[in-house]
Amino acid sequence: MLRLRPIFPALSLLVLAAPAHAQSAVTGFQSPSKNIACQYFDYDKQNVLRCDLSVMENKPRRPADCDLDYGQAFEMNAKGPAARICHGDTVMDKSLPVLAYGEVWQRGGFTCTSGQAGVTCFNTDRRGFSLARAKQEMF
């Protein structure tokens, strides 16, 4: 019986370890403090924006139905409400461009503004979130 071995075993591990939101080109931004990062994804014409915080002063209790991390990741579609999500990956990426205070970022039905008080993003329904180290709100 012939046994095949992977030629590049380390590469196969990298593929398995890729985050769920992996895509070829990273699109998004990070706050000037680098505490908030947001990435845009286009899944079969369904636009998604996800923003993560690396440090929070108040982390909410993880729901019983979440076996992964909870509290510091927020996601929304181009229409409908935003949600705090259960997640096993992150969109924090040091290669993302910095969205300077007062600047606006727009893509796929999302608008985000960076300010000294944090980052606020909303979709075409004007639903979204405001994120900061001290407080996170969905609207």
C-alpha positions in Angstrom: 0.0 0.0 0.0 1.4 3.4 -1.0 1.2 6.2 1.6 1.3 9.8 0.4 2.7 12.5 2.6 2.1 16.2 2.1 5.0 17.9 0.3 4.5 21.1 2.4 3.1 20.0 5.7 3.5 23.5 7.3 1.5 25.0 4.4 -1.4 22.6 5.0 -1.5 23.7 8.7 -1.6 27.4 7.6 -4.6 26.7 5.4 -6.4 24.9 8.3 -5.6 27.8 10.6 -7.0 30.5 8.3 -9.7 32.6 9.9 -13.3 32.1 8.8 -13.3 35.6 7.1 -10.1 35.0 5.1 -10.1 36.5 1.7 -7.4 37.4 -0.8 -7.3 41.2 -0.3 -7.9 42.8 3.1 -10.3 45.7 3.0 -10.8 47.8 6.0 -9.1 50.1 8.5 -7.9 50.5 12.1 -8.3 53.3 14.6 -5.3 55.6 15.3 -5.0 54.0 18.7 -5.0 50.6 16.9 -7.5 49.3 19.5 -10.3 49.0 16.9 -10.0 47.2 13.6 -12.8 46.8 11.0 -12.8 44.6 7.9 -15.3 44.5 5.0 -16.3 41.2 3.3 -18.3 40.5 0.2 -19.8 37.0 0.4 -21.8 36.2 -2.7 -23.1 39.7 -2.9 -23.9 39.9 0.8 -21.8 42.7 2.3 -20.6 42.3 5.8 -18.7 44.7 8.1 -17.0 43.3 11.2 -15.2 45.4 13.8 -13.1 44.1 16.8 -11.7 45.7 19.9 -8.5 44.5 21.3 -9.0 46.1 24.8 -12.3 46.8 26.5 -13.0 48.1 30.0 -16.3 46.2 30.3 -16.5 42.8 28.8 -20.1 41.3 28.8 -20.8 37.8 30.1 -20.6 35.2 27.4 -23.9 33.6 26.5 -24.4 29.9 27.4 -24.7 29.0 23.7 -21.3 30.5 22.8 -18.3 28.2 23.2 -15.8 30.7 21.7 -14.8 34.3 22.5 -17.6 36.8 23.1 -17.9 40.5 23.7 -15.2 42.3 21.6 -16.5 41.6 18.1 -19.4 43.3 16.2 -20.9 42.5 12.8 -23.6 43.7 10.5 -24.9 43.3 7.0 -25.5 46.2 4.7 -29.2 46.1 5.8 -30.6 45.2 9.2 -29.4 45.3 12.8 -25.8 45.0 14.1 -24.9 42.3 16.6 -22.2 41.4 19.1 -21.0 38.0 17.9 -19.6 34.8 19.2 -16.3 34.3 17.4 -13.1 32.2 17.2 -11.1 34.5 15.0 -10.3 38.2 14.8 -10.1 41.0 12.2 -7.3 42.8 14.1 -4.6 43.3 11.4 -1.6 45.6 11.8 -1.4 46.0 8.0 -4.8 47.8 7.8 -4.6 51.5 7.0 -5.3 53.9 9.9 -8.5 55.9 9.6 -7.4 59.2 11.2 -9.7 61.1 13.6 -12.4 62.9 11.7 -12.0 60.8 8.6 -14.9 58.8 7.0 -14.6 55.3 5.4 -17.3 54.0 3.0 -17.7 50.7 1.3 -20.5 48.4 0.2 -23.3 50.3 2.0 -21.3 51.0 5.2 -20.1 54.3 6.5 -17.6 54.6 9.4 -16.3 57.6 11.2 -13.2 57.7 13.4 -13.1 60.1 16.3 -11.2 60.5 19.5 -14.2 58.9 21.3 -14.0 55.8 19.1 -15.4 54.5 15.9 -19.0 54.7 14.7 -20.3 52.6 11.8 -23.7 52.3 10.2 -25.3 50.6 7.2 -27.9 51.6 4.6 -30.7 51.2 7.2 -28.8 53.6 9.5 -28.3 50.7 12.0 -24.9 50.1 13.4 -22.6 50.5 16.4 -20.3 52.9 18.2 -17.2 51.3 19.7 -14.7 52.6 22.2 -12.5 51.1 24.9 -15.0 52.3 27.7 -18.3 51.7 26.0 -19.9 49.9 23.1 -23.4 50.6 21.8 -25.6 49.2 19.0 -28.3 51.3 17.4 
